Amino acid sequence: MRVLGVDPGLTRCGVGVVEGVAGRPLTMVGVGVVRTPADAELGLRLVAIEQGIEAWLDEHRPEFVAVERVFSQHNVSTVMGTAQASAVAMLCAARRGIPVALHTPSEVKAAVTGSGRADKAQVGAMVTRLLRLDAPPKPADAADALALAICHIWRAPAQNRLQQAVALHAAKATIPAKAPNASNAPKGRLA
């Protein structure tokens, strides 16, 4: 499985591609950051992010895209920028028919470090260890993108089984029970 992880942001949008399957050593295929100037007009920044993500999709051909789920922060403008960059990443993937998974920051931290409250340094250290890198990817947004991809590779099999079970249960619930018809009804005596 090849996954593009996206740590959305307007100034720095982390991107990282990881390949492998759960239970086996993983391989980093690529890592980087799509940057936009903070003083540029918003529309132009979003176009730059789109172009950057499209280039990563062209070059690495991932089977899945894992994006950090936007969560509420105290700084509304930061949340808005993160949400806008996140939407661009999802749009780029959807346009190509690539499935998108959203993972919360605490879910990613727990998957990679074992603690949903891990700090950026701990995430970077574990990404370095798990991918057998010489040093943590810089900036932290790049390491976070790799962590998202790792999280998705490890959690996707369980999530797929869960989704299949839910779909099977839903399908069984919508199949109507066979009603008896006149030919199958018990025959009674007429008096």
KOLLUMDREN-729521 format. One line per 4 residues: number of its first residue (from 1); their letters; for each residue x negated, y, z of C-alpha. Coordinates in Angstrom, 3 decimals, always signed. Layout:
N
NUM) A) X/Y/Z | ...;
//
This chain:
191
1) MRVL) +0.000/+0.000/+0.000 | -1.315/+3.452/-0.904 | +0.074/+6.381/+1.085 | -0.411/+10.121/+0.702;
5) GVDP) -0.117/+11.778/+4.105 | +0.866/+15.455/+4.145 | +0.384/+17.692/+7.184 | +2.437/+20.670/+5.961;
9) GLTR) +1.386/+24.257/+6.439 | +1.390/+27.438/+4.388 | -2.244/+28.434/+4.960 | -3.688/+24.917/+5.218;
13) CGVG) -1.703/+21.912/+4.017 | -3.614/+18.766/+4.946 | -3.581/+15.887/+2.455 | -5.070/+12.441/+2.825;
17) VVEG) -4.722/+9.139/+0.997 | -5.120/+5.832/+2.803 | -4.858/+2.364/+1.320 | -4.242/-0.946/+3.073;
21) VAGR) -1.705/-3.055/+4.905 | -0.774/-3.423/+8.545 | -3.097/-5.733/+10.429 | -6.030/-5.278/+8.033;
25) PLTM) -8.808/-2.690/+7.881 | -7.674/+0.483/+6.115 | -9.594/+2.519/+3.549 | -9.642/+6.266/+3.071;
29) VGVG) -9.244/+7.056/-0.620 | -9.390/+10.840/-0.330 | -8.903/+13.718/+2.087 | -8.673/+17.468/+1.763;
33) VVRT) -6.673/+20.617/+2.300 | -4.536/+22.675/-0.051 | -5.199/+26.300/+0.944 | -3.275/+29.475/+0.241;
37) PADA) -4.212/+33.056/+1.143 | -2.271/+34.362/+4.139 | -1.756/+37.728/+2.448 | -0.255/+36.293/-0.767;
41) ELGL) +3.464/+36.513/-1.544 | +5.432/+33.541/-0.183 | +6.646/+32.301/-3.567 | +3.102/+32.227/-4.927;
45) RLVA) +1.892/+30.348/-1.852 | +4.588/+27.703/-2.342 | +3.658/+27.345/-6.016 | +0.003/+26.893/-5.014;
49) IEQG) +0.993/+24.162/-2.540 | +3.102/+22.475/-5.220 | +0.218/+22.548/-7.700 | -2.160/+21.156/-5.094;
53) IEAW) +0.125/+18.297/-4.102 | +0.905/+17.522/-7.752 | -2.845/+17.263/-8.401 | -3.209/+14.805/-5.502;
57) LDEH) -0.262/+12.757/-6.776 | -1.762/+12.697/-10.294 | -5.205/+11.684/-9.102 | -4.330/+9.107/-6.430;
61) RPEF) -0.952/+7.671/-7.532 | +0.400/+6.830/-4.051 | +3.286/+4.409/-3.572 | +4.634/+6.411/-0.607;
65) VAVE) +4.368/+9.928/+0.755 | +4.401/+10.425/+4.532 | +5.184/+13.946/+5.693 | +5.103/+15.326/+9.220;
69) RVFS) +8.658/+15.972/+10.405 | +9.071/+19.634/+11.267 | +9.883/+20.184/+14.924 | +10.884/+23.246/+16.893;
73) QHNV) +8.102/+25.453/+18.128 | +8.147/+28.779/+19.922 | +6.907/+30.677/+16.873 | +9.812/+30.749/+14.385;
77) STVM) +7.685/+32.063/+11.504 | +5.282/+29.121/+11.918 | +8.200/+26.664/+11.882 | +9.610/+28.290/+8.741;
81) GTAQ) +6.291/+28.095/+6.892 | +5.784/+24.488/+7.931 | +9.323/+23.588/+6.825 | +8.826/+25.295/+3.461;
85) ASAV) +5.538/+23.475/+2.809 | +7.158/+20.216/+3.930 | +10.019/+20.714/+1.479 | +7.557/+21.308/-1.364;
89) AMLC) +5.783/+18.009/-0.589 | +9.095/+16.123/-0.467 | +10.217/+17.727/-3.733 | +6.998/+16.767/-5.524;
93) AARR) +7.371/+13.144/-4.404 | +11.104/+12.959/-5.162 | +10.556/+14.364/-8.652 | +8.334/+11.347/-9.342;
97) GIPV) +10.588/+8.828/-7.601 | +8.061/+8.226/-4.809 | +9.712/+7.324/-1.486 | +9.158/+9.854/+1.306;
101) ALHT) +8.978/+9.036/+5.008 | +9.088/+11.625/+7.779 | +7.172/+10.986/+10.997 | +7.209/+13.144/+14.117;
105) PSEV) +3.905/+14.398/+15.535 | +4.349/+12.307/+18.700 | +5.138/+9.198/+16.615 | +1.935/+9.693/+14.619;
109) KAAV) -0.159/+10.319/+17.733 | +1.272/+7.233/+19.437 | +0.637/+5.055/+16.379 | -2.961/+6.192/+15.946;
113) TGSG) -4.135/+6.761/+19.536 | -1.636/+4.875/+21.686 | -0.401/+8.090/+23.292 | +2.240/+10.444/+21.922;
117) RADK) +0.552/+13.275/+23.842 | -2.917/+12.908/+22.354 | -4.702/+16.110/+21.366 | -6.164/+16.915/+17.945;
121) AQVG) -9.660/+15.810/+18.992 | -8.368/+12.379/+20.052 | -6.438/+11.981/+16.781 | -9.533/+12.964/+14.793;
125) AMVT) -11.711/+10.530/+16.743 | -9.312/+7.629/+16.190 | -8.878/+8.415/+12.485 | -12.685/+8.401/+12.201;
129) RLLR) -12.881/+5.056/+13.967 | -9.955/+3.400/+12.162 | -11.199/+4.426/+8.713 | -14.859/+3.786/+9.587;
133) LDAP) -15.922/+7.351/+8.709 | -19.206/+8.988/+9.671 | -17.485/+12.052/+11.149 | -13.961/+13.337/+11.782;
137) PKPA) -12.431/+15.025/+8.717 | -12.421/+18.831/+8.938 | -10.299/+20.813/+9.426 | -7.926/+19.051/+11.813;
141) DAAD) -5.121/+19.343/+9.229 | -7.022/+16.887/+7.020 | -7.421/+14.400/+9.886 | -3.710/+14.800/+10.697;
145) ALAL) -2.806/+13.976/+7.077 | -4.833/+10.753/+7.290 | -3.158/+9.949/+10.621 | +0.254/+10.345/+8.948;
149) AICH) -0.744/+7.902/+6.208 | -2.081/+5.401/+8.768 | +1.092/+5.713/+10.834 | +3.234/+5.003/+7.795;
153) IWRA) +1.216/+1.958/+6.738 | +1.468/+0.490/+10.225 | +5.145/+1.309/+10.799 | +6.591/+0.770/+7.313;
157) PAQN) +6.912/-3.046/+7.552 | +8.898/-2.825/+10.802 | +10.995/+0.073/+9.497 | +11.740/-1.848/+6.282;
161) RLQQ) +12.882/-4.915/+8.235 | +15.076/-2.713/+10.414 | +16.597/-0.973/+7.374 | +17.254/-4.341/+5.723;
165) AVAL) +18.958/-5.644/+8.868 | +21.145/-2.533/+9.100 | +22.046/-2.797/+5.396 | +22.913/-6.494/+5.786;
169) HAAK) +25.073/-5.747/+8.818 | +26.830/-2.917/+6.953 | +27.429/-5.166/+3.941 | +28.947/-7.881/+6.133;
173) ATIP) +31.182/-5.339/+7.849 | +32.622/-4.134/+4.523 | +33.468/-7.584/+3.127 | +37.185/-8.101/+3.757;
177) AKAP) +38.269/-11.295/+5.462 | +40.001/-13.712/+3.111 | +43.716/-13.515/+3.700 | +45.744/-16.712/+3.408;
181) NASN) +47.907/-16.865/+0.307 | +51.163/-18.729/-0.231 | +49.451/-21.818/-1.666 | +47.226/-22.167/+1.418;
185) APKG) +49.922/-21.429/+3.990 | +51.104/-24.358/+6.099 | +54.289/-25.889/+4.822 | +57.156/-25.872/+7.257;
189) RLA) +60.302/-28.015/+7.379 | +63.561/-26.630/+6.325 | +66.448/-27.673/+8.494;
//
